[in-house]
Amino acid sequence: MDYSEVLNTINEDYTKGTSRWINNVIKEFRKGIIKFDRDSLGLSLLLDEIIIYRRQASKKERKAVDKKMRGVISKIESLADEIHDSLELDRIYNAFKELGLIQSKKKVKDSNQINRFLKFIIFNSKDINTIKRIIVDYPDIINSISEDGIGLISKITKKFLFNLSNFMVDKNIKHRNNLLFYSEVLKMLLLSEDSKYEYTEELENEALEVLSDFLRENDGYYGNSEFTFWITDLLDTITKRAIIKTETALERSTDIHREFPGNVMFVVKNGLFTKYEEELEKRDHNDEHIITIDCVGARVLDDGLSAKRLDNGHYLLGVHIADPLGYVGFHSPLIQEAYKRTSTIYTSSGKPIHIFPDEFYAKVGLSPNSNNLAISYYLEIDELGNIYLDHFVIKKEVINVRDRFTFNKGLDEIVASSFDPRIEDTVENLYKISEILKKKLPIAPKDDLLTPGERESSELVQYSMFALNMTMANYAARHKIPFLFIANGQKAEYFDQLQEINPLQLPDRDTKCLYTQLCHNRGKSFYTTDSKQLHHSLGGIPYTRVTSPLLLFGDTLASIALHAFYFGEVEPEDLQKVEEDMFKMAKYMNHKVKSIGFYERGWSKLNED
């Protein structure tokens, strides 16, 4: 229909601006809505004429217009399936506000047509910007309850869960699009300052159960994790609104569990470490004097050190890291479960929640005087602290730890307590390396209460691990190896100060510490597969972590990258898939960290009470 021609005909038959003229314009607009020939622009032309008339009309005439236009609302509602893809509902919404049918900041009543029209836009327009405006204009709608006793947030949640359940079954694109829409609306409603809504226990349980099931079923290393990071973020939003009354509810709401699933425990208890015997035969056996230095009572031993002086006067630092992948491979339920858990969680009391079961640690940890599978990293360091990247060596080895020590011993005590004659040279070389690196690396010492002797033994490990992580990141970035990096953002107020400082040429240790403190006011760190993302808290360098694969899945994922792209343990045709999965897993872990933080705060709150 040519609405311009319709308007011309009305103008010819009636004097423009009279009551008979406006009645016919409204009549034609109503007919256009009923027939709906998808000419939304033409209908808007008639709507604009109605608005212009109303602005100039008397109070009595405006009431007459409003009464007739209210009937149009119900017509739009009845044509929901036909209209919402084409008609510009945002324009309709603006026009109805202009016509005075809905008034900004006016309390919404559940029984009137206005509220039904607003809800119609929310459920049918799928236009996020319009919905944002409705929430601002009508904050009371957030907490409104319909005639059936169900609140708006409950309805949105049920819509979301319905589409999530269907998507899990058939992966239909319609369900996916609805998921993205309803999740955004739900987050806007829940996080609004005006939201006073609390889930009923029944709805909370339903939402958490469905979301947790989705995460458990779709988070495998080679599973489709496209929505994992997004659903975890929504789960965080829901749990912030939920009332956590027990540790069981806290575990369910954050998808964090102490107990391991049956398939994981089956692998461990039956010793199904399918690669171990083969790797023992394939790998070189290292006969260096390797030691471990850990906290008192440490049960997870995942790093060892060795050191010697080279003929050219440089030092060769060996950092030997436990290799869980050497025992079970990429596809094991153990690795998939560690990915879901992301990080070992330490609470103020009680047993830590680890990413692997205790029985697995007993097998893969670097226990003294036993053959352990490890990835060994060798760094050549000169007396000025320069690390020779071209001489950096990475090897899969079988190692045998000769001595285990703890931080409560000074270096003299460590030497005196060993029966191996090589211990003195090893410790002396490690000490000299840590003193060299202390002057070179842009990090400050930990602020703790260690004695001078204890601090020395602690720094042997601290600086060795930092040097390795920094070197590994530089190596991966230079050689364009797909890898997992750790970065953090910049805060503008510190940028100018930091731009003028070169951390590697600072005059003294105090200034170096000041630099570090300035850097620590940057944004929080996050995982990324982009080597151009830098860690500004450590002086604006590429950084990674490979040193704790038994405690942090990020370190395990870095190890997976090495096995795939450095040691070539993945078929060439599968490398792109591994790289894509690394990107998805990094996003998931960034969001899982939020859940872990919520768990830790919730656990403390429960145990305080």
C-alpha positions in Angstrom: 0.0 0.0 0.0 1.2 3.5 -0.9 0.7 5.3 2.4 1.8 8.6 0.9 -1.2 8.3 -1.5 -3.5 7.4 1.4 -2.4 10.5 3.3 -2.9 12.7 0.2 -6.5 11.3 -0.2 -7.3 12.1 3.4 -5.9 15.6 2.9 -8.1 16.1 -0.1 -11.3 14.9 1.6 -10.8 16.6 5.0 -9.3 19.8 6.3 -5.9 19.0 7.7 -5.8 19.3 11.5 -9.5 18.7 12.1 -10.9 16.0 14.3 -12.4 14.2 11.3 -9.0 14.3 9.5 -7.2 12.8 12.5 -9.8 10.1 12.9 -9.2 9.0 9.4 -5.4 9.1 9.8 -5.7 6.9 12.9 -8.2 4.6 11.1 -5.7 4.1 8.2 -2.8 3.5 10.6 -4.9 0.8 12.4 -5.8 -0.8 9.1 -2.2 -0.8 8.1 -1.2 -2.6 11.3 -4.0 -5.2 10.8 -3.1 -5.9 7.2 0.6 -5.4 7.8 2.2 -5.4 4.4 5.6 -4.9 6.0 5.9 -1.2 4.8 7.0 0.0 8.3 8.4 3.2 6.8 5.0 4.1 5.3 3.2 3.3 8.6 5.7 5.6 10.3 4.7 8.4 8.0 1.1 8.1 9.3 2.4 7.8 12.9 4.4 11.0 12.5 1.3 12.9 11.3 -0.6 11.7 14.4 2.2 12.9 16.7 2.3 16.3 15.0 -1.5 16.7 15.4 -1.4 15.7 19.1 1.4 18.3 19.9 -0.9 21.1 18.6 -4.2 19.7 19.9 -6.2 20.8 22.9 -6.4 18.7 26.0 -9.8 17.3 25.0 -8.6 16.4 21.6 -5.4 14.8 22.9 -7.5 12.5 25.2 -9.5 11.4 22.1 -6.4 10.6 20.2 -4.9 8.7 23.1 -8.1 6.6 23.5 -8.1 5.6 19.9 -4.3 4.8 19.8 -4.5 2.5 22.9 -6.4 0.0 20.7 -3.5 -0.1 18.4 -1.3 -1.6 21.1 -3.3 -4.7 21.4 -3.2 -5.1 17.6 0.6 -4.9 17.6 0.7 -7.5 20.4 -1.6 -9.9 18.4 0.7 -9.7 15.4 3.9 -10.4 17.4 5.3 -13.2 15.2 4.6 -11.3 12.0 5.8 -7.9 13.1 8.8 -8.2 15.3 11.2 -9.1 12.4 10.2 -6.0 10.3 8.4 -3.3 12.1 10.6 -0.7 13.8 9.4 -1.2 17.4 11.9 1.3 18.7 10.1 3.9 16.5 6.7 2.7 17.8 8.0 2.9 21.4 9.3 6.5 20.9 6.0 7.5 19.3 3.9 6.0 22.1 6.0 7.9 24.6 5.4 11.0 22.5 1.7 10.4 22.4 1.6 10.2 26.2 0.5 6.6 26.3 3.6 5.6 28.3 5.3 8.2 30.5 8.9 8.0 31.5 9.6 7.3 35.2 6.0 6.5 35.8 5.2 3.5 38.0 4.1 0.6 35.9 1.0 -1.3 36.9 0.8 -5.0 36.1 -2.7 -5.0 34.8 -2.6 -2.2 32.2 -1.9 -2.3 28.5 1.2 -0.2 28.8 3.0 -2.9 30.9 1.9 -5.6 28.4 3.2 -3.5 25.5 6.6 -3.0 27.2 6.9 -6.7 27.9 5.8 -7.4 24.4 8.8 -5.3 23.2 11.2 -7.2 25.6 10.0 -10.6 24.4 9.4 -9.9 20.8 11.5 -7.1 19.5 14.9 -8.7 20.3 16.3 -5.2 20.2 18.8 -4.7 23.0 19.1 -0.9 22.7 15.3 -0.4 23.0 15.2 -2.7 26.0 18.0 -0.8 27.7 15.9 2.4 27.3 12.8 0.7 28.7 14.7 -0.4 31.8 16.0 3.2 32.3 12.5 4.7 31.6 10.6 2.1 33.6 12.8 0.7 36.4 9.7 -0.7 38.2 9.1 -3.1 35.4 12.2 -5.0 36.5 10.5 -6.2 39.7 7.0 -6.5 38.3 4.8 -9.5 38.8 2.2 -10.5 36.2 -1.3 -11.7 36.8 -0.1 -15.3 36.8 2.2 -14.5 39.7 5.5 -14.8 37.8 8.0 -12.0 37.7 9.7 -10.6 34.6 13.1 -11.9 35.7 11.7 -15.4 36.3 10.1 -15.4 32.8 13.3 -14.3 31.2 15.2 -17.0 33.1 12.8 -19.7 32.0 13.0 -18.5 28.4 16.8 -18.7 28.6 16.8 -22.2 30.2 14.3 -23.5 27.7 16.4 -22.4 24.8 19.6 -23.6 26.5 18.1 -27.1 27.0 17.0 -27.2 23.3 20.4 -25.9 22.1 22.1 -28.7 24.1 20.0 -31.2 22.1 20.0 -29.9 18.6 22.5 -27.0 18.4 19.8 -25.1 16.4 20.8 -21.6 15.3 17.5 -20.2 16.4 18.0 -21.5 20.0 21.6 -20.0 20.0 20.4 -16.6 19.0 17.7 -16.7 21.6 20.3 -17.7 24.2 22.5 -14.7 23.4 19.5 -12.4 23.5 17.9 -13.7 26.8 21.2 -13.9 28.5 21.9 -10.2 27.8 18.5 -9.2 29.0 18.8 -11.3 32.1 22.2 -9.7 33.0 20.8 -6.2 32.4 17.8 -6.9 34.7 19.9 -8.6 37.5 22.6 -6.0 37.5 20.4 -3.0 37.4 20.6 -0.7 40.4 16.8 -0.8 40.7 16.7 -4.6 40.8 15.4 -5.9 44.1 14.5 -9.3 42.8 15.7 -12.5 44.5 15.3 -15.9 42.9 13.0 -18.3 44.6 14.9 -21.4 45.8 13.2 -23.5 43.2 14.2 -21.3 40.3 17.7 -20.8 41.6 18.2 -24.5 41.8 16.8 -25.0 38.3 19.0 -22.3 36.8 22.2 -23.5 38.5 21.5 -27.1 37.7 21.0 -26.5 34.0 23.9 -24.1 33.7 26.2 -26.5 35.6 25.1 -29.5 33.4 25.9 -27.5 30.3 29.4 -26.7 31.6 30.1 -30.3 32.5 28.9 -31.6 29.2 30.6 -29.1 26.9 33.9 -28.2 28.5 36.1 -31.1 27.3 39.4 -30.1 25.8 38.3 -31.1 22.3 34.6 -30.5 23.1 32.7 -27.5 21.6 33.4 -24.8 24.2 32.0 -21.9 22.1 29.6 -20.7 24.8 31.5 -21.8 27.9 33.1 -18.5 28.8 29.8 -16.7 28.2 27.7 -19.1 30.2 30.2 -19.0 33.1 29.9 -15.2 33.1 26.1 -15.5 33.3 26.5 -18.1 36.0 28.6 -15.6 38.0 25.9 -13.0 37.6 23.2 -15.3 38.9 25.2 -16.5 41.8 25.9 -12.9 42.9 22.1 -12.5 43.3 21.6 -15.9 44.9 21.8 -16.5 48.6 24.4 -19.1 49.4 23.4 -20.9 52.6 25.6 -24.0 52.6 29.0 -25.2 51.2 27.1 -27.6 48.9 25.1 -24.7 47.5 28.3 -22.7 47.1 30.0 -25.5 45.2 26.9 -26.0 42.9 26.6 -22.3 42.2 30.2 -21.9 41.2 30.7 -25.3 39.6 33.6 -26.0 42.0 33.7 -29.4 43.6 36.0 -31.1 46.1 35.1 -34.6 44.9 36.4 -35.8 41.5 34.0 -37.5 39.1 34.0 -41.3 38.7 35.7 -41.5 35.3 38.7 -39.5 36.7 39.1 -41.6 39.8 38.8 -44.8 37.7 41.8 -43.7 35.7 43.9 -42.9 38.8 42.9 -45.9 40.9 43.5 -48.4 38.1 46.8 -46.8 37.1 45.8 -46.2 33.5 48.8 -44.0 32.8 49.0 -45.3 29.2 52.1 -43.3 28.1 54.4 -43.7 31.1 56.2 -46.9 30.1 56.6 -45.8 26.5 58.0 -42.4 27.6 60.5 -44.0 30.0 62.0 -45.8 27.0 61.9 -42.8 24.6 63.3 -40.0 26.8 66.9 -39.2 27.7 67.7 -39.9 31.3 69.2 -36.9 33.1 72.0 -37.6 35.5 72.5 -34.0 36.8 72.3 -33.3 40.5 68.7 -32.0 40.7 67.2 -30.7 44.0 63.7 -29.5 45.0 63.1 -26.6 47.5 59.5 -26.2 48.7 57.4 -24.9 51.5 57.3 -27.0 54.7 54.6 -29.6 54.4 54.3 -29.2 50.6 52.6 -32.3 49.1 52.8 -31.3 45.4 56.4 -31.3 44.1 56.4 -30.0 40.6 59.7 -28.2 40.1 63.4 -29.0 40.5 66.6 -27.1 39.9 70.1 -27.9 38.7 73.0 -25.6 37.9 76.6 -25.8 36.7 79.4 -23.5 35.5 80.2 -23.7 31.8 83.7 -23.5 30.3 83.0 -20.0 28.9 82.4 -18.7 32.4 78.6 -18.6 32.0 76.1 -20.5 34.1 73.7 -23.2 32.9 70.5 -23.1 34.9 68.3 -26.2 34.6 64.6 -25.9 35.6 62.9 -29.3 35.6 59.1 -29.3 35.7 56.8 -32.3 36.2 55.1 -33.4 33.0 51.6 -34.8 33.6 51.0 -35.1 29.9 53.8 -37.6 29.7 51.7 -39.9 31.8 48.2 -39.5 30.4 48.2 -37.5 27.1 45.9 -34.7 26.0 42.6 -36.5 25.9 42.6 -38.0 29.4 39.6 -37.2 31.7 42.3 -36.0 34.1 43.3 -33.2 31.8 39.7 -32.3 31.0 38.8 -32.1 34.7 41.9 -30.0 35.4 40.7 -27.6 32.7 37.3 -27.3 34.3 38.8 -26.6 37.7 41.4 -24.1 36.3 43.2 -23.5 39.5 44.0 -25.0 42.9 42.0 -23.2 45.5 43.4 -22.5 49.0 41.1 -21.6 51.8 42.0 -20.3 55.3 41.5 -23.7 56.7 40.8 -27.2 55.4 42.3 -29.1 52.5 43.0 -27.3 49.2 40.8 -28.1 46.2 43.3 -29.3 43.7 43.0 -29.6 39.9 44.2 -33.3 40.1 43.5 -36.0 42.6 46.0 -36.7 45.4 46.7 -40.2 44.0 47.8 -38.6 40.7 50.2 -36.2 42.5 51.8 -39.2 44.2 52.6 -40.7 40.8 53.6 -37.6 38.8 55.2 -35.4 41.4 59.0 -35.1 41.6 59.5 -37.6 44.4 63.2 -38.1 45.4 65.1 -41.1 44.1 62.5 -42.2 41.6 62.2 -41.9 37.8 60.0 -38.9 37.0 58.9 -37.6 33.6 59.7 -33.9 33.3 60.2 -31.1 30.8 63.6 -29.7 31.4 64.5 -26.1 30.4 68.1 -25.0 30.2 69.0 -21.3 30.3 72.5 -20.0 29.7 73.2 -16.9 31.8 76.3 -14.7 31.9 77.7 -12.8 34.8 75.7 -9.7 33.9 72.4 -11.6 33.9 71.9 -11.8 30.1 69.9 -14.9 29.2 71.0 -16.2 25.7 67.7 -16.9 23.9 69.5 -18.6 21.0 71.0 -21.2 23.5 67.7 -21.8 25.2 67.0 -25.6 25.2 63.8 -27.5 26.0 63.9 -31.3 26.5 61.6 -34.1 27.5 63.6 -36.1 30.1 63.4 -38.7 32.8 64.9 -37.1 35.9 65.8 -38.3 39.4 65.6 -35.8 42.2 68.6 -36.3 44.5 67.7 -34.1 47.5 64.5 -32.5 48.7 64.8 -29.3 50.9 62.4 -26.8 52.4 62.5 -23.0 52.7 63.1 -23.1 56.5 66.7 -24.0 55.9 69.4 -21.6 54.9 71.9 -22.6 52.2 74.6 -23.7 54.6 72.1 -26.1 56.3 71.0 -27.4 52.9 74.6 -28.3 52.0 75.3 -29.8 55.4 72.2 -32.0 55.3 73.0 -33.7 52.0 75.1 -36.8 51.6 75.8 -36.1 47.9 79.2 -34.5 47.3 77.8 -32.5 44.4 75.4 -30.6 46.5 77.9 -27.9 47.4 78.6 -27.0 43.8 74.9 -27.1 42.8 73.8 -24.8 45.7 76.7 -22.4 45.1 76.0 -22.0 41.4 72.2 -21.6 42.1 73.0 -18.9 44.7 75.3 -17.0 42.3 72.6 -17.2 39.6 69.9 -15.8 41.9 72.2 -12.9 42.9 72.9 -12.1 39.3 69.2 -12.3 38.3 68.2 -10.2 41.3 70.1 -7.3 39.9 68.8 -7.8 36.4 65.1 -8.8 36.5 62.4 -6.2 37.0 60.7 -7.8 40.0 60.7 -7.0 43.7 61.4 -9.5 46.4 58.4 -11.0 48.2 57.5 -9.1 51.4 57.6 -11.9 53.9 59.1 -12.7 57.3 61.8 -15.1 56.3 65.2 -15.0 58.0 68.2 -14.0 55.8 69.1 -17.7 55.4 65.5 -18.7 54.6 65.2 -15.8 52.1 68.3 -17.0 50.2 66.8 -20.5 49.7 63.5 -19.0 48.7 65.1 -16.7 46.2 66.9 -19.5 44.5 63.5 -20.8 43.4 61.8 -17.4 42.9 64.3 -15.9 40.5 64.9 -19.2 38.6 61.2 -19.6 37.9 60.7 -16.0 36.9 63.7 -16.2 34.5 62.3 -19.4 32.9 58.7 -18.0 32.5 60.1 -14.8 31.0 62.5 -16.6 28.6 59.8 -19.1 27.5 57.4 -16.3 26.6 60.1 -14.4 24.7 61.1 -17.6 22.9 57.5 -18.5 21.9 56.8 -14.9 20.8 60.0 -14.7 18.7 59.5 -18.1 17.0 55.7 -17.5 16.6 54.8 -20.7 18.5 51.1 -20.7 19.4 51.3 -20.3 23.2 49.5 -19.2 26.3 50.6 -15.8 27.7 49.7 -13.9 30.8 49.1 -10.1 30.3 47.6 -7.3 32.2 46.1 -3.9 31.2 47.2 -0.4 31.7 45.7 2.3 33.8 46.2 5.7 32.1 47.1 7.6 35.3 50.3 5.6 35.6 51.2 5.4 32.0 53.2 8.6 31.7 55.3 7.7 34.8 56.1 4.2 33.5 56.9 5.3 30.0 60.0 7.1 31.2 61.4 4.2 33.2 63.6 1.5 31.8 63.3 -1.3 34.4 66.5 -3.0 33.3 68.6 0.2 33.8 67.3 1.3 37.2 70.1 2.7 39.5 69.2 0.8 42.7 67.0 -1.8 44.1 64.7 0.7 45.9 63.8 2.4 42.6 63.3 -1.0 41.0 60.8 -1.8 43.8 59.0 1.5 43.3 58.7 0.7 39.6 57.2 -2.7 40.5 54.7 -1.1 42.8 53.6 1.4 40.1 53.2 -1.5 37.7 51.1 -3.4 40.2 48.5 -0.6 40.0 47.8 -1.7 36.5 44.8 -3.9 35.5 44.4 -7.5 36.7 46.3 -10.2 34.8 44.5 -12.4 32.3 45.3 -15.4 30.0 45.7 -14.7 26.2 47.1 -16.4 23.1 48.2 -13.1 21.7 52.0 -12.6 22.2 51.6 -8.9 21.6 49.7 -8.5 24.9 52.3 -7.6 27.5 52.6 -8.0 31.2 53.0 -4.4 32.4 53.3 -5.3 36.1 56.6 -7.0 35.2 58.0 -4.2 33.0 56.0 -4.5 29.8 57.3 -7.9 28.7 55.8 -11.0 27.1 55.2 -13.4 30.0 53.9 -16.9 30.6 53.9 -19.6 33.2 55.1 -23.1 32.7 56.3 -23.9 36.2 53.2 -25.2 38.1 51.3 -27.6 35.7 50.1 -29.7 38.7 48.5 -26.7 40.4 47.3 -24.3 37.7 45.7 -25.4 34.4 47.1 -22.4 32.7 50.6 -23.9 33.2 49.3 -27.2 32.0 47.9 -25.6 28.8 51.3 -24.0 28.2 52.7 -27.5 28.4 50.1 -28.7 26.0 51.2 -26.0 23.5 54.8 -27.2 23.9 53.9 -30.8 23.3 51.8 -29.9 20.2 53.8 -27.2 18.5 57.4 -27.7 19.8 57.7 -31.5 20.2 55.3 -32.2 17.4 53.0 -34.6 19.2 49.9 -33.6 17.2 49.2 -34.4 13.6 49.7 -31.4 11.2 46.1 -31.4 10.2 45.0 -31.1 13.8 47.2 -28.2 14.8 44.7 -25.5 13.8 42.1 -27.2 16.0 44.5 -27.2 19.0 45.2 -23.5 18.5 41.5 -22.7 18.3 40.9 -24.7 21.4 43.7 -22.9 23.3 42.0 -19.5 22.5 38.6 -20.8 23.8 40.2 -22.3 26.9 42.0 -19.0 27.7 38.7 -17.2 27.6 37.0 -19.8 29.8 39.8 -19.7 32.4 39.6 -15.9 32.6 35.9 -16.3 33.5 36.5 -19.3 35.8 38.8 -17.2 37.9 35.8 -15.0 38.7 33.9 -18.0 39.9 36.9 -19.1 42.0 37.0 -15.6 43.6 33.3 -15.8 44.4 33.8 -19.3 45.9 36.7 -18.1 48.1 34.7 -15.1 49.4 31.6 -17.3 49.9 33.6 -19.9 51.7 35.1 -17.3 54.1 31.6 -15.9 54.7 30.1 -19.3 55.5 32.9 -20.2 57.8 32.8 -16.8 59.6 29.2 -17.3 60.3 
